[in-house]
Amino acid sequence: MRAFLLLLFLPLVSLAGEKEGTLDLLGKWLALDRDKRPSLADQAFADMPLSGEEAEQAEVMLVKDHAAMVRATRAKEMQAKAITIGKETLRFNFTTFGEKPKGGRSLYISMHGGGGAPARVNDQQWRNQLRLYQPAEGIYLAPRAPTDTWNLWHQGHIDPLFDRLITNLVVFEDVNPERVYLMGYSAGGDGVYQLAPRMSDRFAAAAMMAGHPNETSPVGLRNIPFALQVGGRDGAYNRNGVAANWQKKLAELRKGDPGGYEHFVKIYEGKGHWMDLEDKVAVPWMAKYERRRFPEKIVWKQDNVTHERSYWLALLAGHGRGGQMIVASRKGQKFIVEDSGELMCLTILLNDSMADLDQPIEVISGGKPVFKGKVERSIGVISRTLAQRGDPGLVFSAAITVDCGE
């Protein structure tokens, strides 16, 4: 039976004497029951070169199949409003506002305060966060932190939980993945400071209210508009002083790189930790923006929680490290890795929205040319980049891996 299944995906000759196309083979693979499909990566057709039109069609087929998988396997967790990965469970609730736009609803993920307190205190903070803000349009969702620790919103388990949450909402609630926003108050604001730069390619904008950044840096906010608000008298943990410092840093970053670091900062003189909801202005401010999926420049600084993907850059598993800095830019057919330290094996992901893949691509790293030539689109890359993130807005059809040493 296994031999029969493998033979099924070899290039076939029809009765008319014409070789079956790659998309036909993909269609046959997709028609199999999911638990009976052989690995797509092992199929010869997954590496066959595609035209731009074929890549577009293959992406539609695979995104549709991915959504079907999410519907089939995650309906119970959506009904329960609780996502579990490993030992941690993220509960959530949400309210929907306004009419649904043609492109899908906006999503506002709003993180509660508390932390370092008994569960009943954080539960109350969660209930309060559920009714704190009201966007004109969109799903306003407040998750309940899985733990009750002081750093409840920026531990390493939060990132995959939020990835899964966003993917689920895109499928089940028709959320537009280009209009997902992150916000939080107090300890939730701590989370925004940390998560916005390290998950920047997930969000259209972020708003920090009355939090503290701890060890994180603003340099990774290059492509995500960032609102920062705090009370002028909010001196606990020096929140007001740190906010003023970040205001200066963001202004300097914006001045040095006018194409990035869009920000809005307001320090409310006379107010303490509670800003009397004047900070709600951040909600319509964020709503002006959509996600920058394929920015012309990426500034990727790894935090203590590392990632393997950021926009159109990727690292091999295990190659990310805390404090690592990667700066890369693109213009037309040329991609330049400006700063990667002692980076090993950086992958540049490509699609037809970024460059003309029917023409040669050039990559410069460390001031030296490291690649020049045509790059083939393939089902394998489309499938892999979709499966890695479950994000229909960040799917790529081709890839170049460079800087792998000897």
C-alpha positions as CSV (number, residue, x, y, z in Angstrom):
1,M,0.0,0.0,0.0
2,R,2.8,2.4,0.9
3,A,4.6,1.7,-2.4
4,F,1.3,2.4,-4.3
5,L,0.9,5.8,-2.5
6,L,4.5,6.8,-3.3
7,L,4.0,5.8,-7.0
8,L,0.9,7.9,-7.1
9,F,2.9,11.1,-6.8
10,L,5.5,10.4,-9.5
11,P,5.0,12.3,-12.7
12,L,2.3,10.4,-14.6
13,V,1.4,10.1,-18.2
14,S,-2.3,10.5,-19.0
15,L,-4.1,8.5,-21.7
16,A,-3.7,11.6,-23.9
17,G,0.1,11.2,-23.6
18,E,0.5,14.5,-21.7
19,K,2.6,14.6,-18.4
20,E,0.5,15.5,-15.4
21,G,1.2,19.0,-14.1
22,T,2.6,19.8,-10.7
23,L,-0.7,21.3,-9.6
24,D,-2.5,18.1,-10.6
25,L,-0.2,16.1,-8.4
26,L,-0.7,18.5,-5.6
27,G,-4.4,18.2,-6.0
28,K,-4.2,14.4,-5.8
29,W,-2.1,14.6,-2.7
30,L,-4.6,17.0,-1.1
31,A,-7.5,14.7,-2.0
32,L,-6.1,12.0,0.3
33,D,-7.4,11.7,3.8
34,R,-5.0,13.8,5.9
35,D,-3.8,10.9,8.1
36,K,-3.0,8.9,4.9
37,R,-0.9,11.5,3.2
38,P,2.8,10.7,2.8
39,S,5.1,13.6,3.7
40,L,4.8,16.4,1.2
41,A,8.5,17.1,1.6
42,D,9.3,13.6,0.3
43,Q,7.3,14.1,-2.9
44,A,9.2,14.8,-6.1
45,F,6.6,17.3,-7.3
46,A,7.2,19.4,-4.2
47,D,10.6,20.5,-5.6
48,M,9.4,21.0,-9.2
49,P,9.8,24.6,-10.4
50,L,6.6,26.6,-10.7
51,S,5.6,29.6,-12.8
52,G,4.4,32.7,-11.0
53,E,0.8,31.7,-11.8
54,E,1.3,28.2,-10.7
55,A,2.8,29.4,-7.4
56,E,-0.2,31.6,-6.8
57,Q,-2.6,28.7,-7.5
58,A,-0.6,26.3,-5.3
59,E,-0.7,28.8,-2.4
60,V,-4.5,29.2,-2.7
61,M,-4.8,25.4,-2.6
62,L,-2.5,25.0,0.4
63,V,-4.0,27.9,2.4
64,K,-7.5,26.4,1.9
65,D,-6.3,23.0,3.0
66,H,-4.6,24.6,6.1
67,A,-7.8,26.4,7.1
68,A,-9.7,23.1,6.7
69,M,-7.1,21.4,9.1
70,V,-7.5,24.2,11.6
71,R,-11.3,23.9,11.5
72,A,-11.2,20.1,11.9
73,T,-8.7,20.0,14.7
74,R,-9.3,23.2,16.8
75,A,-13.0,23.6,16.9
76,K,-13.2,22.3,20.5
77,E,-10.5,24.7,21.8
78,M,-12.3,27.6,20.2
79,Q,-15.6,26.5,21.7
80,A,-14.0,26.2,25.1
81,K,-12.1,29.5,24.5
82,A,-8.9,27.8,25.9
83,I,-5.7,26.9,24.0
84,T,-3.2,24.5,25.5
85,I,0.3,24.0,24.3
86,G,2.5,21.8,26.5
87,K,1.7,22.5,30.1
88,E,0.3,26.0,29.6
89,T,-3.3,27.0,28.8
90,L,-4.4,30.4,27.5
91,R,-8.0,31.2,28.2
92,F,-9.7,34.1,26.4
93,N,-12.9,35.9,25.8
94,F,-13.9,38.5,23.2
95,T,-16.5,41.0,22.1
96,T,-17.2,41.9,18.5
97,F,-17.8,45.6,17.4
98,G,-19.1,47.1,14.2
99,E,-19.8,45.7,10.8
100,K,-17.4,43.3,9.3
101,P,-15.3,44.9,6.5
102,K,-15.0,43.1,3.2
103,G,-11.4,42.0,3.9
104,G,-12.3,40.6,7.4
105,R,-12.4,41.8,10.9
106,S,-9.7,43.6,12.9
107,L,-8.4,41.8,16.0
108,Y,-7.2,43.6,19.2
109,I,-5.4,41.4,21.7
110,S,-5.6,43.2,25.0
111,M,-3.4,41.9,27.9
112,H,-4.5,42.4,31.5
113,G,-2.4,43.7,34.4
114,G,-1.6,42.1,37.7
115,G,1.1,39.5,37.8
116,G,3.0,38.4,40.9
117,A,-0.3,38.1,42.7
118,P,-2.9,35.4,43.7
119,A,-5.0,33.9,40.9
120,R,-8.1,35.7,42.1
121,V,-6.4,39.1,41.7
122,N,-5.3,38.3,38.1
123,D,-8.7,36.9,37.3
124,Q,-10.2,40.3,38.4
125,Q,-7.7,42.1,36.2
126,W,-8.7,39.9,33.3
127,R,-12.4,40.6,33.8
128,N,-11.6,44.3,34.0
129,Q,-9.6,44.2,30.8
130,L,-12.5,42.6,28.9
131,R,-14.5,45.8,29.2
132,L,-11.7,48.4,29.2
133,Y,-11.6,49.4,25.5
134,Q,-14.1,49.5,22.6
135,P,-12.8,49.7,19.0
136,A,-15.1,51.1,16.4
137,E,-14.7,47.9,14.4
138,G,-13.2,44.5,15.2
139,I,-12.8,41.7,17.7
140,Y,-11.7,42.9,21.1
141,L,-10.1,39.9,22.8
142,A,-8.7,39.7,26.3
143,P,-6.7,36.6,27.1
144,R,-6.1,35.3,30.6
145,A,-2.4,34.8,31.3
146,P,-1.5,31.1,31.8
147,T,0.5,31.9,35.0
148,D,0.3,34.3,37.9
149,T,4.0,35.3,37.9
150,W,5.3,38.9,37.7
151,N,6.4,38.3,34.0
152,L,3.1,36.6,33.1
153,W,3.0,38.1,29.6
154,H,6.5,37.8,28.3
155,Q,7.6,34.2,29.2
156,G,8.5,32.0,26.3
157,H,5.3,30.1,26.2
158,I,3.3,33.2,25.2
159,D,4.7,33.5,21.7
160,P,3.4,30.1,20.4
161,L,0.1,30.5,22.2
162,F,-0.5,33.9,20.6
163,D,0.6,32.5,17.2
164,R,-2.0,29.8,17.5
165,L,-4.6,32.2,18.9
166,I,-4.2,34.5,15.9
167,T,-4.3,31.6,13.4
168,N,-7.5,30.3,15.0
169,L,-9.2,33.7,14.8
170,V,-8.3,34.2,11.2
171,V,-10.0,30.9,10.4
172,F,-13.0,30.8,12.8
173,E,-13.8,34.5,13.0
174,D,-12.7,35.7,9.6
175,V,-10.0,38.0,11.1
176,N,-7.9,39.9,8.6
177,P,-4.3,38.9,9.3
178,E,-3.1,42.3,8.2
179,R,-5.2,44.0,10.9
180,V,-4.1,42.3,14.2
181,Y,-3.1,44.7,17.0
182,L,-1.4,44.2,20.4
183,M,-2.1,46.2,23.5
184,G,-1.9,45.9,27.3
185,Y,-2.1,47.7,30.6
186,S,0.4,47.6,33.5
187,A,1.8,44.1,33.5
188,G,0.1,43.8,30.1
189,G,2.1,46.8,29.1
190,D,5.2,45.0,30.1
191,G,4.2,42.3,27.7
192,V,3.7,44.8,24.9
193,Y,7.2,46.2,25.4
194,Q,8.6,42.7,25.0
195,L,6.3,41.0,22.5
196,A,5.9,43.8,20.0
197,P,9.6,43.7,18.8
198,R,10.0,40.0,19.0
199,M,6.7,39.2,17.2
200,S,6.6,42.4,15.1
201,D,5.7,40.6,11.9
202,R,2.5,39.4,13.4
203,F,1.0,42.8,14.2
204,A,-0.1,45.9,12.4
205,A,0.6,48.1,15.4
206,A,1.0,47.9,19.2
207,A,0.0,50.1,22.2
208,M,1.8,50.0,25.5
209,M,-0.1,51.4,28.6
210,A,1.6,51.9,32.0
211,G,4.1,49.2,31.7
212,H,7.9,48.6,32.0
213,P,10.2,47.2,29.3
214,N,12.6,45.4,31.6
215,E,15.6,44.4,29.4
216,T,14.1,44.8,26.0
217,S,15.1,47.4,23.3
218,P,13.1,49.5,20.9
219,V,15.4,48.8,17.9
220,G,13.2,45.8,16.8
221,L,10.2,48.1,16.4
222,R,11.3,49.3,13.0
223,N,8.3,48.0,11.1
224,I,5.5,48.1,13.7
225,P,3.9,51.5,14.7
226,F,4.2,51.8,18.5
227,A,2.1,53.8,20.9
228,L,3.5,54.4,24.4
229,Q,1.4,56.0,27.2
230,V,2.1,56.4,30.9
231,G,1.1,58.7,33.8
232,G,3.6,61.4,34.6
233,R,3.4,60.5,38.3
234,D,3.7,56.7,37.7
235,G,7.0,56.4,39.5
236,A,6.8,52.7,40.5
237,Y,9.6,50.9,38.8
238,N,10.5,54.3,37.2
239,R,7.8,53.7,34.6
240,N,7.5,57.4,33.9
241,G,11.2,57.9,33.6
242,V,11.7,54.9,31.4
243,A,8.8,56.0,29.1
244,A,10.5,59.4,28.7
245,N,13.7,57.7,27.8
246,W,12.0,55.5,25.2
247,Q,10.3,58.6,23.8
248,K,13.8,60.0,23.1
249,K,15.1,56.7,21.7
250,L,12.2,56.3,19.4
251,A,12.6,59.8,18.1
252,E,16.3,59.2,17.5
253,L,15.6,55.9,15.7
254,R,12.9,57.6,13.6
255,K,15.3,60.5,12.7
256,G,18.0,58.1,11.6
257,D,15.6,55.8,9.7
258,P,12.6,57.9,8.5
259,G,11.1,54.8,6.8
260,G,10.5,53.1,10.1
261,Y,9.9,53.6,13.8
262,E,6.4,55.2,13.5
263,H,5.4,56.0,17.1
264,F,3.1,58.0,19.3
265,V,4.1,58.8,22.9
266,K,2.1,60.6,25.5
267,I,3.0,61.1,29.2
268,Y,0.0,62.3,31.1
269,E,1.2,64.9,33.6
270,G,-0.6,64.7,36.9
271,K,-1.8,61.2,36.5
272,G,-0.5,58.1,38.2
273,H,-0.7,54.5,37.2
274,W,-4.3,54.9,36.1
275,M,-4.8,57.3,33.2
276,D,-8.6,57.6,33.5
277,L,-9.0,55.9,30.2
278,E,-7.5,58.8,28.3
279,D,-5.1,56.2,26.9
280,K,-8.0,54.8,24.8
281,V,-6.8,57.2,22.0
282,A,-4.3,54.5,21.1
283,V,-7.1,52.3,19.7
284,P,-8.1,54.5,16.8
285,W,-4.5,55.4,16.3
286,M,-3.5,51.8,15.8
287,A,-6.5,51.2,13.5
288,K,-5.0,53.5,10.9
289,Y,-2.3,50.9,10.1
290,E,-2.1,47.6,8.4
291,R,0.8,45.1,8.8
292,R,4.0,45.7,6.8
293,R,4.3,42.1,5.5
294,F,7.3,42.6,3.3
295,P,9.2,45.6,4.6
296,E,12.1,47.0,2.6
297,K,14.3,46.9,5.7
298,I,14.3,44.5,8.7
299,V,16.0,45.2,12.0
300,W,15.7,41.9,13.9
301,K,17.1,41.9,17.4
302,Q,16.6,38.6,19.3
303,D,15.4,38.9,22.9
304,N,16.0,36.2,25.6
305,V,13.1,34.4,23.9
306,T,14.4,33.7,20.4
307,H,12.5,33.2,17.1
308,E,13.4,31.5,13.8
309,R,11.4,33.8,11.5
310,S,11.0,37.5,11.1
311,Y,9.2,38.8,8.0
312,W,11.2,37.5,5.0
313,L,14.2,36.3,7.1
314,A,14.6,32.9,8.7
315,L,17.2,31.0,10.7
316,L,17.8,27.3,10.9
317,A,16.4,25.6,14.0
318,G,18.7,26.3,17.0
319,H,20.6,29.1,15.3
320,G,18.9,32.0,17.1
321,R,20.5,33.4,20.2
322,G,19.7,36.1,22.7
323,G,21.0,39.5,21.7
324,Q,21.6,38.5,18.1
325,M,21.2,41.4,15.7
326,I,20.3,41.0,12.0
327,V,19.8,44.0,9.7
328,A,18.8,43.3,6.1
329,S,17.3,45.4,3.3
330,R,15.9,44.8,-0.2
331,K,15.5,46.9,-3.3
332,G,14.2,45.4,-6.5
333,Q,16.2,42.3,-7.2
334,K,19.0,43.0,-4.7
335,F,19.0,41.9,-1.1
336,I,21.6,43.2,1.4
337,V,22.5,41.6,4.7
338,E,24.0,44.6,6.5
339,D,24.7,43.2,9.9
340,S,24.5,39.6,11.1
341,G,27.4,39.2,13.5
342,E,28.6,35.6,13.5
343,L,25.4,34.5,11.9
344,M,25.2,31.0,10.4
345,C,22.7,29.9,7.7
346,L,20.4,32.9,7.1
347,T,17.5,32.2,4.7
348,I,16.0,34.9,2.6
349,L,12.4,34.1,1.8
350,L,10.9,35.4,-1.5
351,N,7.7,35.7,-3.4
352,D,6.4,37.6,-6.4
353,S,5.2,40.5,-4.3
354,M,8.8,41.3,-3.4
355,A,10.8,40.7,-6.6
356,D,10.6,39.4,-10.1
357,L,11.4,35.8,-9.6
358,D,11.7,35.2,-13.3
359,Q,14.8,37.3,-13.2
360,P,18.1,36.8,-11.3
361,I,18.3,37.7,-7.6
362,E,21.4,39.1,-6.1
363,V,22.4,38.8,-2.4
364,I,25.2,40.8,-0.7
365,S,26.4,39.9,2.7
366,G,29.2,41.5,4.7
367,G,29.8,43.7,1.7
368,K,30.5,40.7,-0.6
369,P,28.3,39.1,-3.2
370,V,27.2,35.6,-1.9
371,F,24.5,34.7,-4.5
372,K,23.5,35.8,-8.0
373,G,21.0,33.8,-10.1
374,K,17.5,32.7,-10.6
375,V,15.6,31.2,-7.7
376,E,12.9,28.6,-8.4
377,R,9.5,28.7,-6.8
378,S,8.3,25.4,-5.4
379,I,5.3,23.8,-3.6
380,G,7.8,22.7,-0.9
381,V,8.7,26.3,0.1
382,I,5.1,27.4,0.0
383,S,4.0,24.5,2.2
384,R,6.8,24.8,4.6
385,T,6.5,28.6,5.2
386,L,2.7,28.2,5.7
387,A,3.1,25.3,8.1
388,Q,5.8,27.1,10.1
389,R,3.5,30.0,11.0
390,G,0.0,29.3,10.0
391,D,-0.1,32.8,8.6
392,P,-1.7,33.2,5.2
393,G,-0.2,36.7,4.9
394,L,3.4,35.5,5.2
395,V,3.7,32.7,2.7
396,F,6.7,32.5,0.4
397,S,7.4,30.5,-2.7
398,A,11.2,30.6,-3.0
399,A,14.2,30.7,-0.6
400,I,17.9,31.4,-0.7
401,T,20.1,30.2,2.2
402,V,23.5,32.1,2.7
403,D,26.2,32.6,5.3
404,C,26.5,28.9,6.2
405,G,30.3,29.0,6.5
406,E,32.5,26.4,5.0
